[in-house]
Amino acid sequence: MAMRFSALLTSLCLVALKLVCYIVSLQRIFTTDPG
């Protein structure tokens, strides 16, 4: 049970990390827009 919860938490952290990287890259694209 604990192993399954740990695996779920790890995958959740990975998804959150990808989401943060995606948001940061989006903000970087919008802030460096030459228009």
mmCIF file of the N, C-alpha and C atoms, coordinates in Angstrom:
data_MODEL
# 
_entry.id   MODEL 
# 
loop_
_atom_site.group_PDB 
_atom_site.id 
_atom_site.type_symbol 
_atom_site.label_atom_id 
_atom_site.label_alt_id 
_atom_site.label_comp_id 
_atom_site.label_asym_id 
_atom_site.label_entity_id 
_atom_site.label_seq_id 
_atom_site.pdbx_PDB_ins_code 
_atom_site.Cartn_x 
_atom_site.Cartn_y 
_atom_site.Cartn_z 
_atom_site.occupancy 
_atom_site.B_iso_or_equiv 
_atom_site.pdbx_formal_charge 
_atom_site.auth_seq_id 
_atom_site.auth_comp_id 
_atom_site.auth_asym_id 
_atom_site.auth_atom_id 
_atom_site.pdbx_PDB_model_num 
ATOM 1   N N  . MET A 1 1  ? 0.835  -1.204 0.000   1.00 0.00 ? 1  MET A N  1 
ATOM 2   C CA . MET A 1 1  ? 0.000  0.000  0.000   1.00 0.00 ? 1  MET A CA 1 
ATOM 3   C C  . MET A 1 1  ? 0.868  1.252  0.000   1.00 0.00 ? 1  MET A C  1 
ATOM 4   N N  . ALA A 1 2  ? 1.872  1.236  0.875   1.00 0.00 ? 2  ALA A N  1 
ATOM 5   C CA . ALA A 1 2  ? 2.772  2.388  0.963   1.00 0.00 ? 2  ALA A CA 1 
ATOM 6   C C  . ALA A 1 2  ? 3.578  2.547  -0.327  1.00 0.00 ? 2  ALA A C  1 
ATOM 7   N N  . MET A 1 3  ? 3.957  1.411  -0.918  1.00 0.00 ? 3  MET A N  1 
ATOM 8   C CA . MET A 1 3  ? 4.724  1.461  -2.168  1.00 0.00 ? 3  MET A CA 1 
ATOM 9   C C  . MET A 1 3  ? 3.885  2.080  -3.280  1.00 0.00 ? 3  MET A C  1 
ATOM 10  N N  . ARG A 1 4  ? 2.613  1.696  -3.334  1.00 0.00 ? 4  ARG A N  1 
ATOM 11  C CA . ARG A 1 4  ? 1.724  2.217  -4.366  1.00 0.00 ? 4  ARG A CA 1 
ATOM 12  C C  . ARG A 1 4  ? 1.521  3.719  -4.172  1.00 0.00 ? 4  ARG A C  1 
ATOM 13  N N  . PHE A 1 5  ? 1.360  4.139  -2.926  1.00 0.00 ? 5  PHE A N  1 
ATOM 14  C CA . PHE A 1 5  ? 1.180  5.556  -2.627  1.00 0.00 ? 5  PHE A CA 1 
ATOM 15  C C  . PHE A 1 5  ? 2.435  6.343  -2.992  1.00 0.00 ? 5  PHE A C  1 
ATOM 16  N N  . SER A 1 6  ? 3.597  5.757  -2.725  1.00 0.00 ? 6  SER A N  1 
ATOM 17  C CA . SER A 1 6  ? 4.865  6.413  -3.053  1.00 0.00 ? 6  SER A CA 1 
ATOM 18  C C  . SER A 1 6  ? 5.020  6.569  -4.557  1.00 0.00 ? 6  SER A C  1 
ATOM 19  N N  . ALA A 1 7  ? 4.648  5.530  -5.299  1.00 0.00 ? 7  ALA A N  1 
ATOM 20  C CA . ALA A 1 7  ? 4.743  5.584  -6.759  1.00 0.00 ? 7  ALA A CA 1 
ATOM 21  C C  . ALA A 1 7  ? 3.786  6.636  -7.309  1.00 0.00 ? 7  ALA A C  1 
ATOM 22  N N  . LEU A 1 8  ? 2.594  6.717  -6.729  1.00 0.00 ? 8  LEU A N  1 
ATOM 23  C CA . LEU A 1 8  ? 1.605  7.702  -7.158  1.00 0.00 ? 8  LEU A CA 1 
ATOM 24  C C  . LEU A 1 8  ? 2.118  9.108  -6.883  1.00 0.00 ? 8  LEU A C  1 
ATOM 25  N N  . LEU A 1 9  ? 2.721  9.294  -5.708  1.00 0.00 ? 9  LEU A N  1 
ATOM 26  C CA . LEU A 1 9  ? 3.254  10.603 -5.334  1.00 0.00 ? 9  LEU A CA 1 
ATOM 27  C C  . LEU A 1 9  ? 4.399  10.996 -6.262  1.00 0.00 ? 9  LEU A C  1 
ATOM 28  N N  . THR A 1 10 ? 5.241  10.034 -6.616  1.00 0.00 ? 10 THR A N  1 
ATOM 29  C CA . THR A 1 10 ? 6.365  10.304 -7.511  1.00 0.00 ? 10 THR A CA 1 
ATOM 30  C C  . THR A 1 10 ? 5.888  10.721 -8.893  1.00 0.00 ? 10 THR A C  1 
ATOM 31  N N  . SER A 1 11 ? 4.901  10.004 -9.426  1.00 0.00 ? 11 SER A N  1 
ATOM 32  C CA . SER A 1 11 ? 4.371  10.345 -10.750 1.00 0.00 ? 11 SER A CA 1 
ATOM 33  C C  . SER A 1 11 ? 3.679  11.699 -10.710 1.00 0.00 ? 11 SER A C  1 
ATOM 34  N N  . LEU A 1 12 ? 3.024  11.998 -9.601  1.00 0.00 ? 12 LEU A N  1 
ATOM 35  C CA . LEU A 1 12 ? 2.343  13.281 -9.451  1.00 0.00 ? 12 LEU A CA 1 
ATOM 36  C C  . LEU A 1 12 ? 3.364  14.412 -9.431  1.00 0.00 ? 12 LEU A C  1 
ATOM 37  N N  . CYS A 1 13 ? 4.482  14.198 -8.744  1.00 0.00 ? 13 CYS A N  1 
ATOM 38  C CA . CYS A 1 13 ? 5.546  15.206 -8.692  1.00 0.00 ? 13 CYS A CA 1 
ATOM 39  C C  . CYS A 1 13 ? 6.139  15.424 -10.082 1.00 0.00 ? 13 CYS A C  1 
ATOM 40  N N  . LEU A 1 14 ? 6.313  14.350 -10.842 1.00 0.00 ? 14 LEU A N  1 
ATOM 41  C CA . LEU A 1 14 ? 6.860  14.466 -12.193 1.00 0.00 ? 14 LEU A CA 1 
ATOM 42  C C  . LEU A 1 14 ? 5.924  15.266 -13.090 1.00 0.00 ? 14 LEU A C  1 
ATOM 43  N N  . VAL A 1 15 ? 4.634  15.010 -12.978 1.00 0.00 ? 15 VAL A N  1 
ATOM 44  C CA . VAL A 1 15 ? 3.645  15.737 -13.776 1.00 0.00 ? 15 VAL A CA 1 
ATOM 45  C C  . VAL A 1 15 ? 3.644  17.215 -13.394 1.00 0.00 ? 15 VAL A C  1 
ATOM 46  N N  . ALA A 1 16 ? 3.722  17.497 -12.095 1.00 0.00 ? 16 ALA A N  1 
ATOM 47  C CA . ALA A 1 16 ? 3.742  18.882 -11.626 1.00 0.00 ? 16 ALA A CA 1 
ATOM 48  C C  . ALA A 1 16 ? 4.992  19.593 -12.134 1.00 0.00 ? 16 ALA A C  1 
ATOM 49  N N  . LEU A 1 17 ? 6.120  18.886 -12.148 1.00 0.00 ? 17 LEU A N  1 
ATOM 50  C CA . LEU A 1 17 ? 7.372  19.471 -12.618 1.00 0.00 ? 17 LEU A CA 1 
ATOM 51  C C  . LEU A 1 17 ? 7.288  19.802 -14.104 1.00 0.00 ? 17 LEU A C  1 
ATOM 52  N N  . LYS A 1 18 ? 6.708  18.896 -14.885 1.00 0.00 ? 18 LYS A N  1 
ATOM 53  C CA . LYS A 1 18 ? 6.538  19.146 -16.324 1.00 0.00 ? 18 LYS A CA 1 
ATOM 54  C C  . LYS A 1 18 ? 5.614  20.335 -16.552 1.00 0.00 ? 18 LYS A C  1 
ATOM 55  N N  . LEU A 1 19 ? 4.571  20.436 -15.737 1.00 0.00 ? 19 LEU A N  1 
ATOM 56  C CA . LEU A 1 19 ? 3.614  21.528 -15.869 1.00 0.00 ? 19 LEU A CA 1 
ATOM 57  C C  . LEU A 1 19 ? 4.289  22.862 -15.571 1.00 0.00 ? 19 LEU A C  1 
ATOM 58  N N  . VAL A 1 20 ? 5.114  22.895 -14.526 1.00 0.00 ? 20 VAL A N  1 
ATOM 59  C CA . VAL A 1 20 ? 5.839  24.118 -14.167 1.00 0.00 ? 20 VAL A CA 1 
ATOM 60  C C  . VAL A 1 20 ? 6.799  24.516 -15.282 1.00 0.00 ? 20 VAL A C  1 
ATOM 61  N N  . CYS A 1 21 ? 7.523  23.547 -15.830 1.00 0.00 ? 21 CYS A N  1 
ATOM 62  C CA . CYS A 1 21 ? 8.457  23.833 -16.930 1.00 0.00 ? 21 CYS A CA 1 
ATOM 63  C C  . CYS A 1 21 ? 7.706  24.365 -18.144 1.00 0.00 ? 21 CYS A C  1 
ATOM 64  N N  . TYR A 1 22 ? 6.535  23.801 -18.414 1.00 0.00 ? 22 TYR A N  1 
ATOM 65  C CA . TYR A 1 22 ? 5.722  24.234 -19.551 1.00 0.00 ? 22 TYR A CA 1 
ATOM 66  C C  . TYR A 1 22 ? 5.251  25.674 -19.362 1.00 0.00 ? 22 TYR A C  1 
ATOM 67  N N  . ILE A 1 23 ? 4.794  25.997 -18.155 1.00 0.00 ? 23 ILE A N  1 
ATOM 68  C CA . ILE A 1 23 ? 4.321  27.356 -17.856 1.00 0.00 ? 23 ILE A CA 1 
ATOM 69  C C  . ILE A 1 23 ? 5.471  28.358 -17.948 1.00 0.00 ? 23 ILE A C  1 
ATOM 70  N N  . VAL A 1 24 ? 6.632  27.983 -17.424 1.00 0.00 ? 24 VAL A N  1 
ATOM 71  C CA . VAL A 1 24 ? 7.797  28.871 -17.468 1.00 0.00 ? 24 VAL A CA 1 
ATOM 72  C C  . VAL A 1 24 ? 8.225  29.129 -18.907 1.00 0.00 ? 24 VAL A C  1 
ATOM 73  N N  . SER A 1 25 ? 8.220  28.088 -19.736 1.00 0.00 ? 25 SER A N  1 
ATOM 74  C CA . SER A 1 25 ? 8.607  28.263 -21.140 1.00 0.00 ? 25 SER A CA 1 
ATOM 75  C C  . SER A 1 25 ? 7.588  29.137 -21.868 1.00 0.00 ? 25 SER A C  1 
ATOM 76  N N  . LEU A 1 26 ? 6.316  28.977 -21.541 1.00 0.00 ? 26 LEU A N  1 
ATOM 77  C CA . LEU A 1 26 ? 5.277  29.810 -22.150 1.00 0.00 ? 26 LEU A CA 1 
ATOM 78  C C  . LEU A 1 26 ? 5.476  31.269 -21.770 1.00 0.00 ? 26 LEU A C  1 
ATOM 79  N N  . GLN A 1 27 ? 5.739  31.521 -20.485 1.00 0.00 ? 27 GLN A N  1 
ATOM 80  C CA . GLN A 1 27 ? 5.964  32.891 -20.024 1.00 0.00 ? 27 GLN A CA 1 
ATOM 81  C C  . GLN A 1 27 ? 7.199  33.484 -20.690 1.00 0.00 ? 27 GLN A C  1 
ATOM 82  N N  . ARG A 1 28 ? 8.221  32.659 -20.872 1.00 0.00 ? 28 ARG A N  1 
ATOM 83  C CA . ARG A 1 28 ? 9.453  33.135 -21.498 1.00 0.00 ? 28 ARG A CA 1 
ATOM 84  C C  . ARG A 1 28 ? 9.179  33.519 -22.951 1.00 0.00 ? 28 ARG A C  1 
ATOM 85  N N  . ILE A 1 29 ? 8.381  32.726 -23.649 1.00 0.00 ? 29 ILE A N  1 
ATOM 86  C CA . ILE A 1 29 ? 8.029  33.019 -25.047 1.00 0.00 ? 29 ILE A CA 1 
ATOM 87  C C  . ILE A 1 29 ? 7.243  34.326 -25.122 1.00 0.00 ? 29 ILE A C  1 
ATOM 88  N N  . PHE A 1 30 ? 6.300  34.500 -24.199 1.00 0.00 ? 30 PHE A N  1 
ATOM 89  C CA . PHE A 1 30 ? 5.473  35.705 -24.221 1.00 0.00 ? 30 PHE A CA 1 
ATOM 90  C C  . PHE A 1 30 ? 6.262  36.948 -23.825 1.00 0.00 ? 30 PHE A C  1 
ATOM 91  N N  . THR A 1 31 ? 7.202  36.815 -22.873 1.00 0.00 ? 31 THR A N  1 
ATOM 92  C CA . THR A 1 31 ? 7.951  37.982 -22.410 1.00 0.00 ? 31 THR A CA 1 
ATOM 93  C C  . THR A 1 31 ? 9.027  38.381 -23.410 1.00 0.00 ? 31 THR A C  1 
ATOM 94  N N  . THR A 1 32 ? 9.543  37.425 -24.189 1.00 0.00 ? 32 THR A N  1 
ATOM 95  C CA . THR A 1 32 ? 10.594 37.750 -25.161 1.00 0.00 ? 32 THR A CA 1 
ATOM 96  C C  . THR A 1 32 ? 10.005 37.980 -26.545 1.00 0.00 ? 32 THR A C  1 
ATOM 97  N N  . ASP A 1 33 ? 8.699  38.202 -26.611 1.00 0.00 ? 33 ASP A N  1 
ATOM 98  C CA . ASP A 1 33 ? 8.043  38.445 -27.897 1.00 0.00 ? 33 ASP A CA 1 
ATOM 99  C C  . ASP A 1 33 ? 8.463  39.808 -28.440 1.00 0.00 ? 33 ASP A C  1 
ATOM 100 N N  . PRO A 1 34 ? 9.059  39.874 -29.630 1.00 0.00 ? 34 PRO A N  1 
ATOM 101 C CA . PRO A 1 34 ? 9.551  41.149 -30.176 1.00 0.00 ? 34 PRO A CA 1 
ATOM 102 C C  . PRO A 1 34 ? 8.432  42.093 -30.615 1.00 0.00 ? 34 PRO A C  1 
ATOM 103 N N  . GLY A 1 35 ? 7.195  41.576 -30.659 1.00 0.00 ? 35 GLY A N  1 
ATOM 104 C CA . GLY A 1 35 ? 6.103  42.414 -31.112 1.00 0.00 ? 35 GLY A CA 1 
ATOM 105 C C  . GLY A 1 35 ? 5.774  43.487 -30.092 1.00 0.00 ? 35 GLY A C  1 
# 
